[in-house]
Amino acid sequence: MESTTPYKMEAGVEVSPESEREHGKQWKGGGREGGREINSNEVGPSETDAVWIYSLTYGGGVVSGDCISCELTVGEGCTTVLTTQASTKVYKSIGSKCSEQVLEARIGSDALLAVIPDPVTCFSTARYSQKQVFKVVSDSSLVIVDWITSGRHERGEKWDFELYESTNHIFLEDDEPLFLDKVLLERGSVGSVTERMQDYQVIAMVVLLGPKIKHVQNQVQEDVKRIMSEQLHVIHLQLSPSVPDW
C-alpha cells in the first residue's frame, strides 16, 4: 500500500469586539486529501479558549512508503493543540521503503501552539523519518513533545526497527535558526540499535518556548534542580567513607 497525503490547516480565533459579539470566537480549518479539497469555517462559542486538532491516519498507523505532509498556521492571539488519539504505529518496511511525515507550522504573535502527540512505535524492520519545522515571531509560544518507544514488547520487539529519524527545527523571522535538533537511530554493521540502547525503553524531548509558558519553564527548572540535588546527595553518601561503630 502506498499513498501520498498532504493536509493544510489553519487555526484562528477572531478577537475583535464586533466579531465576538456577532459570532463568538471562530475556528477555521481545511484539508486536502487525495486531490479532494476539504474546507470548513466553523464558529465556536465565545468561551472557547483553544482549538484541539487530532491527527488521524487510516488504521492508526503509517504504512511502508507513506508520505504525509501537514501545514498548520496559528493566527495572532490564538491557542492550538495538535495531538493524536493513540501512538503512531509505523508498520514493517516493504522493499526498504521509508515512511515519512512532515509538519510545517507558523505561530503568530501572542499565539501558542502545543504539539503533544502520543509516542511513535516502530514495528520490526520499519523505516521512518519525520521532520517538523516551526516558524515563530518574538512573542510566539511553542510546546513540542517528541518521543519514541522501543517497540512492541509483547512480541519481543525492542529497538528492532531499521531506521528512525526525527528532525525538529525552529526559525525566527527572516529564517534565523533558533533551535536545530536531529535524532538518528539506524541499524548498522557495527551493532544494532538494541545493543546501543541497552536497557532504555523510551527517548523523549520536550521544548518549551515563549512567554505564555514561562511559568512551566520555571517549574521544570526547579524540579530538575531538586532531582539533581537529591541524586548528588545519594552519590555523596555512597562515596563517603564509612566510620566503624566501636
PEFEN-V25301 format. One record per residue. PHI is phi in radians with two decimals (999 if undefined). NEAR is the number of other ideal C-beta (glycine too) atoms within 10 Angstrom. Layout:
PHI;NEAR  PHI;NEAR
This chain:
999;10  -2.44;10  -2.65;14  -2.19;11  -2.25;16  -1.58;15  -2.23;17  -2.40;17  -2.32;22  -2.27;19  -2.15;23  -2.63;20  -2.23;25  -1.36;18  -1.98;14  -1.19;8  -0.99;7  -1.11;8  -1.16;15  -1.18;14  -1.18;9  -1.53;10  -2.14;13  1.39;15  -1.40;20  -2.14;20  -2.06;22  -2.08;18  -2.45;18  -2.86;14  -2.74;16  -2.45;16  -2.37;11  0.97;8  1.49;6  -1.79;7  -1.46;9  -2.13;12  -2.17;11  -2.55;11  -2.47;10  -1.86;9  -1.77;15  -1.75;14  -1.13;8  -1.14;13  -1.46;7  -1.15;15  -1.75;9  -2.63;14  -1.80;23  -1.78;13  -2.11;18  -1.82;10  -1.53;18  -2.09;10  -2.28;17  -1.08;11  1.34;10  1.29;12  -2.59;17  -2.04;24  -1.52;19  -0.90;21  1.59;17  -1.13;22  -2.36;16  -1.98;19  -2.17;16  -2.37;19  -2.04;18  -2.39;22  -2.13;20  -1.82;28  -1.25;22  -1.00;15  1.29;14  -1.81;25  -2.25;19  -2.39;25  -2.04;16  -1.96;23  -2.53;14  -2.28;17  -1.56;11  -2.84;12  -1.09;16  -1.45;22  -1.57;18  -1.86;28  -1.35;19  -0.98;14  -1.34;22  -2.00;13  1.11;6  1.10;10  -1.27;13  -1.82;17  -1.55;23  -2.34;18  -2.35;22  -2.27;16  -2.15;20  -2.13;16  -2.28;23  -2.05;19  -2.03;26  -1.37;19  -1.13;12  1.04;18  -1.87;26  -2.31;22  -2.14;27  -2.02;20  -1.79;22  -2.29;13  -1.36;19  -1.20;15  -1.24;17  -1.45;23  -2.21;20  -1.61;30  -1.32;19  -0.98;17  1.20;17  -1.14;25  -2.25;23  -2.48;27  -2.39;17  -2.35;22  -2.38;16  -2.18;19  -2.11;15  -2.08;24  -2.06;18  -2.18;24  -1.95;15  -1.07;9  -1.99;14  -1.30;24  -2.17;21  -2.58;23  -2.12;19  -2.18;22  -2.08;16  -2.27;21  -2.62;16  -2.43;25  -1.69;18  -1.32;21  2.32;22  -1.59;15  -1.11;10  -1.13;6  -1.77;10  1.33;9  -1.71;18  -2.35;18  0.92;23  -1.69;19  -1.43;26  -1.61;20  -2.65;20  -2.37;22  -2.35;16  -2.30;21  -2.11;16  -2.26;20  -2.19;16  -2.15;22  -2.15;16  -1.49;14  -1.03;9  1.10;5  1.03;7  -1.35;8  -1.18;9  -1.95;13  -2.62;15  -2.25;10  -2.48;14  -2.57;10  -2.03;15  -2.32;10  -2.12;19  -2.47;12  -1.22;18  -2.23;10  -1.31;4  -1.30;7  -2.99;9  -1.42;14  -1.10;20  -1.03;15  -1.13;9  -1.27;13  -1.44;15  0.94;7  -1.65;6  -1.28;10  -2.05;12  -2.53;10  -2.08;18  -2.42;10  -2.34;13  -2.21;12  -2.04;15  -2.14;18  -2.39;21  1.89;20  -1.22;13  -1.26;17  -2.11;17  -1.05;12  -1.15;9  -1.22;13  -1.01;13  -1.09;11  -1.16;12  -1.11;13  -1.07;11  -1.13;10  -1.13;10  -1.14;10  -1.05;10  -1.14;10  -1.11;10  -1.10;10  -1.10;10  -1.13;10  -1.16;10  -1.13;10  -1.13;10  -1.13;10  -1.09;10  -1.07;9  -1.15;9  -1.21;7  -1.53;7  -1.21;8  -1.13;4  -1.41;6  -1.78;6  -1.10;4  -1.70;4  -1.41;3
